[in-house]
């Protein structure tokens, strides 16, 4: 089950994907097509951006020796020109497909080896989960969530200051959970994300850094945002302009 952060998603029309397939000669994975037509572009589990297919993104990389093209490489350097990008990780890795290659190609930002990932009839999120496990050597965030892209998203950042004998950041996050009754919470030693459908977004507490709190929301939910902002500022947080 995937949690959708905002109901203001912009679905990609199937006819638009049909045109791209004809123009590039590429058969897009059915699970990827279904995902775009249902949810649109956006960020999955905070680590990968699912984007519209783009045949121009990888073309410049065919000019340079970024990756090793030996007998084990699933794609030649020349074939990179025909690759159609379908996503990027937040670290700068690329996901792409090629007209003559079945599956999804993983172009790593910080490694030399391009790998081929199976992409069958399962949900596209299953493919992404598998890639995360293989490339990051760990399971992805649970529960799964998707943050759609649109033009109405807003965000604000707050600087949290710990005071002797006062609230810690985890304690403040706990107060926010009690006060705003979230629909979903993801928390570990590094971060806490408090999701609110009424906000069309979430609060993100950066435990690792210990100072930053971010609030993401839809512009038409500003009343709740103002309430959250006031609450944070009453608890040692300064709005960062």
Backbone as numpy.savetxt, mean C-alpha at the origin, in Angstrom:
# Nx Ny Nz CAx CAy CAz Cx Cy Cz
-10.40 -11.93 4.62 -11.24 -10.75 4.62 -10.36 -9.51 4.62
-10.63 -8.58 3.71 -9.82 -7.37 3.61 -10.63 -6.15 4.06
-10.04 -5.40 4.95 -10.67 -4.18 5.44 -10.40 -3.04 4.46
-11.45 -2.32 4.06 -11.32 -1.19 3.15 -11.34 0.08 3.97
-10.26 0.85 3.92 -10.10 2.02 4.78 -11.15 3.09 4.49
-11.44 3.33 3.21 -12.39 4.37 2.84 -13.37 3.84 1.79
-14.62 4.30 1.87 -15.60 3.89 0.88 -15.53 4.73 -0.40
-14.63 5.70 -0.42 -14.48 6.58 -1.59 -13.39 6.04 -2.52
-13.65 4.87 -3.05 -12.69 4.25 -3.96 -13.08 4.56 -5.40
-12.10 4.63 -6.26 -12.32 4.93 -7.68 -12.02 3.67 -8.48
-13.04 2.94 -8.83 -12.86 1.68 -9.55 -12.40 1.93 -10.99
-11.56 1.04 -11.48 -11.04 1.16 -12.84 -11.98 0.40 -13.78
-12.54 1.07 -14.80 -13.46 0.39 -15.73 -12.78 -0.75 -16.48
-13.49 -1.84 -16.64 -12.94 -2.99 -17.35 -12.58 -2.64 -18.79
-13.35 -1.73 -19.39 -13.09 -1.35 -20.78 -11.74 -0.65 -20.91
-11.34 0.08 -19.87 -10.03 0.74 -19.87 -8.91 -0.29 -19.86
-9.10 -1.35 -19.10 -8.10 -2.42 -19.04 -8.06 -3.19 -20.35
-9.22 -3.35 -20.99 -9.28 -4.02 -22.30 -8.45 -3.26 -23.33
-8.56 -1.93 -23.31 -7.82 -1.10 -24.26 -6.32 -1.25 -24.04
-5.89 -1.25 -22.78 -4.47 -1.39 -22.46 -3.96 -2.76 -22.92
-4.76 -3.79 -22.73 -4.35 -5.13 -23.18 -4.16 -5.16 -24.68
-5.07 -4.54 -25.42 -4.95 -4.53 -26.88 -3.72 -3.73 -27.32
-3.50 -2.60 -26.69 -2.39 -1.73 -27.09 -1.03 -2.35 -26.77
-0.93 -3.08 -25.69 0.36 -3.64 -25.27 0.54 -5.10 -25.65
-0.55 -5.76 -26.06 -0.49 -7.18 -26.36 -0.30 -8.03 -25.13
-0.60 -7.48 -23.98 -0.39 -8.17 -22.70 -1.71 -8.63 -22.11
-1.76 -9.87 -21.66 -2.92 -10.40 -20.97 -2.73 -10.16 -19.48
-3.47 -9.21 -18.94 -3.35 -8.91 -17.52 -3.90 -10.06 -16.69
-3.28 -10.39 -15.56 -3.80 -11.47 -14.71 -5.24 -11.19 -14.31
-6.14 -12.18 -14.45 -7.56 -11.97 -14.11 -7.77 -11.48 -12.68
-6.97 -11.98 -11.75 -7.15 -11.57 -10.35 -6.78 -10.10 -10.16
-5.78 -9.64 -10.90 -5.38 -8.23 -10.86 -6.46 -7.35 -11.48
-6.99 -7.78 -12.62 -8.09 -7.04 -13.27 -9.28 -6.92 -12.32
-9.65 -8.04 -11.70 -10.79 -8.03 -10.79 -10.55 -7.06 -9.64
-9.34 -7.06 -9.11 -9.01 -6.18 -7.99 -9.21 -4.72 -8.39
-8.68 -4.32 -9.54 -8.80 -2.92 -9.97 -10.25 -2.52 -10.24
-11.02 -3.43 -10.82 -12.42 -3.08 -11.13 -13.28 -3.03 -9.87
-12.85 -3.71 -8.80 -13.61 -3.70 -7.56 -13.16 -2.62 -6.59
-11.83 -2.42 -6.49 -11.29 -1.54 -5.46 -10.53 -0.34 -5.98
-10.08 -0.38 -7.22 -9.31 0.73 -7.76 -7.86 0.69 -7.32
-7.16 1.78 -7.58 -5.76 1.88 -7.19 -5.65 2.21 -5.70
-4.54 1.80 -5.10 -4.35 2.11 -3.69 -3.20 1.32 -3.09
-3.08 1.40 -1.78 -1.99 0.76 -1.05 -2.53 -0.41 -0.22
-1.91 -1.57 -0.41 -2.33 -2.78 0.29 -1.39 -3.05 1.46
-1.98 -3.16 2.64 -1.24 -3.51 3.87 -0.02 -2.62 4.12
-0.07 -1.40 3.60 0.97 -0.43 3.88 2.30 -0.67 3.20
2.40 -1.73 2.34 3.72 -2.02 1.76 3.76 -2.03 0.24
2.61 -2.18 -0.42 2.64 -2.24 -1.88 1.51 -1.42 -2.48
1.83 -0.70 -3.55 0.84 0.10 -4.26 0.36 -0.68 -5.48
-0.94 -0.92 -5.55 -1.55 -1.57 -6.71 -1.98 -0.44 -7.65
-1.41 -0.41 -8.84 -1.62 0.70 -9.76 -2.25 0.25 -11.08
-2.75 1.21 -11.83 -3.18 0.93 -13.19 -2.00 0.40 -14.00
-2.25 -0.45 -14.99 -1.14 -0.93 -15.82 -0.51 0.22 -16.59
0.82 0.24 -16.63 1.55 1.33 -17.28 2.73 0.73 -18.06
2.71 0.93 -19.36 3.75 0.33 -20.22 5.00 1.19 -20.32
5.01 2.37 -19.72 6.16 3.27 -19.86 7.09 3.27 -18.65
6.61 2.81 -17.50 7.38 2.90 -16.26 8.75 2.24 -16.36
8.80 1.03 -16.90 10.04 0.26 -16.89 10.92 0.47 -18.13
10.42 1.15 -19.13 11.19 1.32 -20.37 12.58 1.91 -20.14
12.72 2.95 -19.33 14.08 3.53 -19.13 15.07 2.55 -18.52
14.58 1.55 -17.77 15.48 0.63 -17.09 16.15 -0.36 -18.04
15.63 -0.46 -19.27 16.24 -1.35 -20.25 17.60 -0.83 -20.71
17.88 0.44 -20.44 19.13 1.05 -20.87 20.28 0.80 -19.89
19.95 0.35 -18.70 20.97 0.23 -17.66 21.02 -1.19 -17.08
22.17 -1.55 -16.55 22.37 -2.89 -16.01 22.02 -2.94 -14.53
20.75 -2.72 -14.23 20.31 -2.76 -12.84 20.23 -4.19 -12.32
19.85 -5.11 -13.21 19.62 -6.49 -12.79 20.49 -7.46 -13.57
20.68 -8.62 -12.99 21.50 -9.67 -13.60 20.64 -10.46 -14.59
21.09 -10.55 -15.84 20.34 -11.28 -16.87 21.13 -12.51 -17.30
21.11 -13.53 -16.42 21.77 -14.79 -16.76 20.73 -15.80 -17.23
21.12 -17.09 -17.32 20.19 -18.10 -17.83 19.01 -18.34 -16.90
19.11 -17.93 -15.64 18.02 -18.13 -14.69 17.03 -16.95 -14.68
17.42 -15.86 -15.29 16.56 -14.68 -15.28 15.34 -14.93 -16.20
14.13 -14.66 -15.73 12.94 -14.94 -16.53 12.70 -13.95 -17.66
13.46 -12.86 -17.70 13.24 -11.84 -18.73 14.59 -11.28 -19.17
14.73 -11.02 -20.47 15.97 -10.43 -20.96 15.94 -8.92 -20.74
17.12 -8.32 -20.87 17.18 -6.87 -20.69 16.35 -6.16 -21.76
16.37 -6.68 -22.98 15.59 -6.07 -24.06 14.09 -6.19 -23.80
13.67 -7.30 -23.19 12.24 -7.51 -22.93 11.67 -6.56 -21.88
12.53 -5.94 -21.11 12.04 -4.99 -20.10 11.23 -3.88 -20.77
11.57 -3.55 -22.00 10.84 -2.49 -22.72 9.36 -2.85 -22.92
9.07 -4.15 -23.03 7.69 -4.57 -23.26 6.92 -4.87 -21.96
7.58 -4.72 -20.84 6.92 -5.00 -19.56 5.92 -3.91 -19.20
4.84 -4.34 -18.60 3.78 -3.43 -18.16 3.75 -3.44 -16.64
4.03 -2.30 -16.06 4.05 -2.19 -14.60 2.63 -2.26 -14.05
2.45 -3.01 -12.94 1.12 -3.10 -12.31 1.18 -2.75 -10.82
2.37 -2.43 -10.33 2.46 -2.07 -8.92 3.89 -1.75 -8.50
4.03 -1.11 -7.35 5.32 -0.79 -6.79 5.27 -0.97 -5.27
6.38 -1.40 -4.69 6.44 -1.46 -3.24 6.85 -0.09 -2.71
6.68 0.12 -1.43 7.10 1.40 -0.84 8.62 1.51 -0.81
9.32 0.40 -1.04 10.79 0.41 -1.10 11.31 0.66 -2.51
10.41 0.77 -3.49 10.84 1.04 -4.86 10.96 -0.17 -5.76
10.48 -1.34 -5.31 10.46 -2.52 -6.16 9.29 -2.41 -7.16
9.40 -3.12 -8.28 8.35 -3.09 -9.30 7.69 -4.45 -9.47
6.39 -4.43 -9.71 5.64 -5.61 -10.15 5.23 -5.35 -11.59
5.43 -6.35 -12.45 5.12 -6.13 -13.87 4.73 -7.44 -14.54
4.14 -7.32 -15.72 3.81 -8.47 -16.55 4.39 -8.24 -17.95
4.55 -9.33 -18.69 5.11 -9.27 -20.04 4.24 -10.11 -20.97
4.07 -9.69 -22.23 3.18 -10.41 -23.17 3.53 -11.88 -23.34
4.81 -12.25 -23.29 5.21 -13.64 -23.54 5.54 -14.43 -22.27
5.30 -13.84 -21.12 5.68 -14.49 -19.86 4.45 -14.63 -18.96
4.18 -15.84 -18.51 3.04 -16.08 -17.65 3.44 -15.89 -16.19
2.69 -15.07 -15.50 2.99 -14.77 -14.12 3.34 -13.30 -13.94
3.79 -12.96 -12.74 4.14 -11.59 -12.40 5.64 -11.51 -12.14
6.28 -10.53 -12.74 7.72 -10.32 -12.56 7.98 -9.37 -11.40
8.94 -9.74 -10.57 9.34 -8.90 -9.43 10.71 -8.30 -9.73
10.74 -6.97 -9.88 11.99 -6.26 -10.12 12.42 -5.60 -8.81
13.41 -6.17 -8.11 13.80 -5.63 -6.81 14.62 -4.35 -6.91
14.41 -3.47 -5.99 15.17 -2.21 -5.96 16.58 -2.42 -5.44
16.75 -3.29 -4.45 18.04 -3.43 -3.79 18.66 -4.82 -3.99
18.36 -5.45 -5.11 18.95 -6.76 -5.43 19.08 -6.88 -6.94
19.88 -7.85 -7.40 20.17 -8.00 -8.82 19.29 -9.03 -9.51
18.58 -9.84 -8.75 17.88 -10.99 -9.33 16.39 -10.70 -9.53
15.95 -10.71 -10.77 14.52 -10.60 -11.11 13.91 -11.98 -10.92
12.74 -12.05 -10.32 12.09 -13.34 -10.11 10.68 -13.34 -10.70
10.21 -14.53 -11.02 8.88 -14.71 -11.59 7.96 -15.29 -10.52
6.83 -14.65 -10.31 5.87 -15.07 -9.29 4.61 -15.61 -9.95
4.13 -16.77 -9.52 2.87 -17.27 -10.07 1.70 -16.36 -9.69
0.77 -16.24 -10.59 -0.42 -15.42 -10.32 -1.60 -16.10 -11.00
-2.21 -17.04 -10.28 -3.29 -17.83 -10.86 -4.65 -17.23 -10.66
-5.61 -18.10 -10.38 -7.00 -17.67 -10.23 -7.34 -17.26 -8.81
-6.37 -17.38 -7.89 -6.61 -16.93 -6.52 -6.81 -15.42 -6.49
-7.23 -14.92 -5.35 -7.33 -13.48 -5.17 -5.96 -12.84 -5.39
-5.94 -11.63 -5.95 -4.68 -10.94 -6.18 -3.96 -10.67 -4.87
-4.73 -10.47 -3.80 -4.11 -10.25 -2.50 -3.32 -11.48 -2.04
-3.73 -12.67 -2.46 -2.98 -13.88 -2.11 -1.61 -13.86 -2.78
-1.57 -13.38 -4.02 -0.29 -13.24 -4.72 0.59 -12.24 -4.00
0.02 -11.11 -3.60 0.79 -10.09 -2.89 1.30 -10.62 -1.55
0.46 -11.36 -0.84 0.87 -11.93 0.44 2.05 -12.88 0.26
1.99 -13.68 -0.79 3.05 -14.65 -1.06 4.36 -13.93 -1.39
4.27 -12.87 -2.19 5.46 -12.10 -2.53 6.08 -11.48 -1.27
5.22 -10.97 -0.40 5.73 -10.36 0.84 6.48 -11.40 1.68
5.91 -12.58 1.80 6.57 -13.63 2.58 7.92 -14.00 1.98
7.96 -14.11 0.65 9.18 -14.54 -0.02 10.26 -13.47 -0.01
9.86 -12.23 -0.26 10.85 -11.16 -0.41 11.23 -10.51 0.91
10.32 -10.46 1.85 10.62 -9.83 3.13 10.87 -10.85 4.25
10.74 -12.13 3.90 11.04 -13.22 4.82 10.22 -13.16 6.11
8.97 -12.72 5.96 8.06 -12.69 7.10 6.62 -12.60 6.59
5.68 -12.90 7.45 4.28 -12.77 7.09 3.89 -11.30 7.05
2.94 -10.97 6.19 2.52 -9.57 6.09 1.64 -9.22 7.28
1.32 -7.95 7.33 0.49 -7.46 8.43 -0.85 -8.18 8.47
-1.33 -8.44 9.64 -2.66 -9.02 9.81 -3.42 -8.14 10.80
-4.64 -7.83 10.51 -5.43 -8.21 9.34 -5.07 -7.38 8.09
-5.50 -7.89 6.95 -5.22 -7.21 5.69 -6.11 -5.97 5.55
-5.52 -4.90 5.01 -6.30 -3.69 4.77 -5.86 -3.03 3.47
-6.77 -2.28 2.88 -6.51 -1.61 1.60 -6.94 -0.16 1.71
-6.04 0.73 1.32 -6.30 2.17 1.38 -6.45 2.72 -0.05
-7.68 2.93 -0.51 -7.90 3.41 -1.88 -7.32 4.81 -2.07
-6.88 5.09 -3.30 -6.40 6.42 -3.65 -7.56 7.24 -4.22
-7.62 8.49 -3.83 -8.59 9.42 -4.41 -8.09 10.83 -4.18
-8.85 11.82 -4.64 -8.45 13.22 -4.51 -9.02 13.87 -3.26
-9.70 13.10 -2.43 -10.33 13.68 -1.25 -9.64 13.29 0.05
-8.53 12.57 -0.06 -7.78 12.16 1.14 -7.04 13.36 1.73
-7.06 13.44 3.03 -6.32 14.48 3.75 -5.51 13.82 4.86
-4.49 14.52 5.32 -3.69 13.97 6.42 -3.13 15.10 7.27
-2.79 14.77 8.49 -2.18 15.72 9.41 -1.19 14.97 10.29
-0.13 15.67 10.69 0.89 15.06 11.53 1.01 15.81 12.85
1.21 15.05 13.90 1.32 15.61 15.25 2.63 15.16 15.87
3.24 16.07 16.63 4.47 15.76 17.35 4.12 15.47 18.80
4.39 14.24 19.21 4.10 13.82 20.58 5.32 14.07 21.46
5.10 14.68 22.60 6.17 14.95 23.55 5.91 14.20 24.85
6.82 13.32 25.20 6.67 12.59 26.47 7.13 13.47 27.62
6.35 13.48 28.67 6.71 14.24 29.86 6.86 13.29 31.04
7.82 13.60 31.87 8.12 12.77 33.04 6.85 12.49 33.83
6.56 11.21 34.00 5.39 10.82 34.77 4.08 10.91 33.99
4.17 11.31 32.71 2.96 11.46 31.91 2.68 10.24 31.05
1.78 10.42 30.10 1.41 9.33 29.21 2.53 8.96 28.26
2.71 7.68 28.02 3.58 7.22 26.95 2.75 7.20 25.67
3.41 7.04 24.54 2.66 6.97 23.28 1.72 5.76 23.24
2.15 4.55 23.66 1.21 3.42 23.70 0.02 3.68 24.62
0.24 4.38 25.71 -0.86 4.70 26.62 -1.83 5.67 25.95
-1.31 6.62 25.19 -2.17 7.55 24.46 -2.97 6.81 23.39
-2.33 5.88 22.70 -3.04 5.07 21.70 -4.17 4.30 22.36
-3.92 3.78 23.55 -4.95 3.05 24.28 -6.13 3.96 24.63
-5.82 5.19 25.02 -6.89 6.15 25.30 -7.71 6.45 24.05
-7.04 6.56 22.91 -7.75 6.84 21.65 -8.66 5.68 21.28
-8.20 4.46 21.51 -9.05 3.30 21.23 -10.30 3.31 22.11
-10.12 3.66 23.36 -11.26 3.72 24.27 -12.21 4.86 23.92
-11.64 5.97 23.49 -12.46 7.16 23.21 -13.20 7.06 21.88
-12.56 6.55 20.84 -13.15 6.61 19.50 -13.68 5.28 18.97
-13.51 4.19 19.72 -14.12 2.91 19.38 -13.85 2.51 17.92
-12.63 2.12 17.61 -12.26 1.81 16.23 -12.95 0.57 15.67
-12.98 0.49 14.35 -13.52 -0.68 13.64 -12.46 -1.75 13.47
-11.20 -1.33 13.52 -10.09 -2.27 13.33 -8.84 -1.67 13.96
-8.02 -2.52 14.54 -6.76 -2.07 15.14 -5.64 -3.02 14.71
-4.54 -2.45 14.29 -3.33 -3.23 14.09 -2.24 -2.64 14.97
-1.60 -3.47 15.77 -0.61 -2.97 16.72 0.50 -3.99 16.93
1.73 -3.49 16.94 2.88 -4.29 17.34 3.87 -3.37 18.05
5.10 -3.83 18.24 6.06 -3.02 18.98 6.52 -1.79 18.22
6.25 -1.75 16.91 6.72 -0.64 16.07 5.64 0.41 15.78
4.40 -0.02 15.72 3.34 0.89 15.29 1.98 0.50 15.85
1.07 1.45 15.83 -0.33 1.17 16.14 -1.18 1.94 15.15
-2.06 1.24 14.46 -2.96 1.87 13.51 -4.39 1.64 13.97
-5.11 2.73 14.14 -6.48 2.69 14.64 -7.41 3.15 13.51
-8.17 2.21 12.95 -9.00 2.47 11.78 -10.43 2.83 12.19
-10.95 3.85 11.55 -12.31 4.33 11.83 -13.06 4.54 10.53
-14.12 3.78 10.28 -14.92 3.98 9.08 -15.54 5.37 9.06
-15.92 5.87 10.22 -16.53 7.19 10.31 -15.56 8.30 9.89
-14.26 8.00 9.97 -13.23 8.94 9.56 -12.84 8.75 8.10
-13.13 7.55 7.60 -12.65 7.21 6.26 -11.14 7.10 6.25
-10.57 6.77 7.41 -9.12 6.72 7.52 -8.68 6.08 8.82
-7.57 6.58 9.37 -7.01 5.96 10.55 -6.00 6.88 11.23
-5.70 6.57 12.48 -4.62 7.19 13.23 -3.45 6.23 13.24
-2.25 6.76 13.05 -1.06 5.92 13.05 -0.06 6.45 14.08
0.23 5.62 15.06 1.17 5.98 16.13 2.51 5.31 15.83
3.54 6.10 15.68 4.86 5.58 15.35 5.61 5.25 16.64
5.42 4.03 17.14 6.09 3.60 18.36 7.61 3.57 18.19
8.07 3.16 17.01 9.51 3.00 16.78 10.23 4.34 16.92
9.64 5.38 16.37 10.24 6.72 16.44 9.90 7.41 17.75
8.69 7.13 18.24 8.28 7.62 19.56 7.80 9.05 19.62
7.66 9.71 18.44 7.27 11.12 18.47 6.14 11.47 17.49
6.01 10.71 16.43 5.08 11.09 15.36 3.75 10.35 15.45
2.67 11.10 15.30 1.32 10.55 15.16 0.72 11.16 13.91
0.18 10.33 13.03 -0.43 10.81 11.79 -1.91 10.45 11.78
-2.70 11.33 11.20 -4.13 11.08 11.05 -4.48 11.22 9.57
-5.08 10.18 8.99 -5.51 10.19 7.60 -7.03 10.14 7.58
-7.65 11.00 6.76 -9.10 11.10 6.79 -9.64 11.63 5.47
-10.95 11.45 5.26 -11.62 12.02 4.09 -12.04 13.45 4.42
-11.95 14.34 3.42 -12.21 15.74 3.67 -13.62 16.02 4.16
-14.59 15.16 3.80 -15.95 15.39 4.27 -16.20 14.79 5.66
-15.14 14.25 6.28 -15.24 13.74 7.65 -14.43 14.64 8.60
-14.33 15.91 8.24 -13.46 16.82 9.01 -13.97 17.06 10.42
-15.27 16.89 10.67 -15.80 17.10 12.02 -15.17 16.11 13.00
-15.12 14.83 12.60 -14.49 13.83 13.45 -12.99 14.07 13.54
-12.38 14.48 12.42 -10.96 14.79 12.47 -10.66 15.88 13.49
-11.47 16.94 13.49 -11.26 18.04 14.44 -11.38 17.55 15.88
-12.28 16.63 16.11 -12.45 16.06 17.45 -11.20 15.27 17.85
-10.67 14.49 16.91 -9.45 13.73 17.17 -8.27 14.66 17.39
-8.19 15.69 16.54 -7.09 16.66 16.66 -7.09 17.33 18.02
-8.25 17.75 18.47 -8.36 18.39 19.78 -7.96 17.43 20.89
-8.42 16.18 20.77 -8.08 15.17 21.78 -6.58 14.96 21.87
-5.91 14.86 20.72 -4.47 14.67 20.71 -3.74 15.87 21.29
-4.19 17.07 20.93 -3.53 18.27 21.43 -3.73 18.46 22.94
-4.77 17.86 23.47 -4.98 17.89 24.91 -4.10 16.89 25.65
-3.42 16.04 24.87 -2.57 15.00 25.46 -1.16 15.07 24.90
-0.55 16.22 25.03 0.87 16.42 24.73 1.24 16.25 23.25
0.31 16.55 22.36 0.60 16.47 20.93 0.46 17.86 20.31
1.42 18.20 19.47 1.41 19.49 18.78 1.19 19.27 17.30
0.20 19.96 16.74 -0.07 19.84 15.31 1.11 20.41 14.52
1.62 19.60 13.61 2.78 20.00 12.80 2.29 20.63 11.51
2.53 21.92 11.35 2.04 22.65 10.16 2.86 22.28 8.93
